Amino acid sequence: MKVIVNQEAMNRWLDKARSGEKVVYYDGMLMAEREKFFAAGGTPERLPEPMRVARIAWKAYLDGMVRLVQKRKGNMSYEYIAVRT
């Protein structure tokens, strides 16, 4: 399965993907890592690129463009997957 590494690639995939196609848009423990980032003084303007990609995936979900699923890899480790609708 293709792994998306930046915002530009995620936007390209959203534009070209066909229904049912999947990509991994984040690898790890997204919410815990976001919380750690903000607890350390991070701001939305300084989000790391993988979290920016996840934000695009979330907006695409809200817009009905994708379904979001997770695949557990191990303890506290997941692949976050977008499935084009």
N, C-alpha and C positions, 0 to 999 in steps of 0.2 A: 504494500500500500504506500502511496506517495506521502512524503512528509513535507509539510509547508514550513518554510523557515523565515519568511518575512511577509510584511503587509502586501507588498506588490504581488508576490506569488499567490497569496490568498485571494486578492481581488481578481487576478487573472483566472484562477481556478473557478471562482464563483461565476465569472462571465462565460466560461467555456464548458464547464462540467455538465454532463447529461444526468438526467434523473437516475438515482441509484449509485452514482459514482461516489467514492469515499476518499477522504484524506485525513491524515493525522495532523491536527493543528496545534497540539500541545502534548508534551511528554513529561510526566512528573505528577505532582499533586497541586493542581492549579490554585485552589482556594487557600491552602496552607501557605503556598509560596507567595501569593498575593498579600496575604495577611502579614507575613514576615517582611515583605518589601515595604508596606505602608507603616508597619510598626517601627521600622528602622529609619523613618523619615522620608520615605519615597513619596512622590507626588504623581498624579495622573499624567502630567506633562513629561515625566521622566520614566515612564513604564519601560521595562526591558522589552525588546522586540518580540520575544515569544508571547508575552502578555498582551502586546498590541495585536498580534495575530488572533489571540483568543477573543479579544474584544470585538474584532471584525466578525469572527464566527458567531458570537453571541448576537450581534446586530442582525446578521443574516438569518439567524434562528427567529428573532423577533419579527423579521420581515417575511417569514414563511419560506425562505429560500432553502433552508437545510433543516435536518433533524440532527440533534447532538446526542452522541452516545459515548460511553466510556468502556474501555477494556482493561480490566485489572491485569497488571504485569507482575506484581508482587506486593509486599507489604508497603503501603503508602506510595504506590507507584502505578500510574495509569497512563494509557494512551487515550487522548481525547480526540474523538473522530467526528467529522462533519460528513453527513450523507446528503447529497443534493436531492432535493424534492422534485 
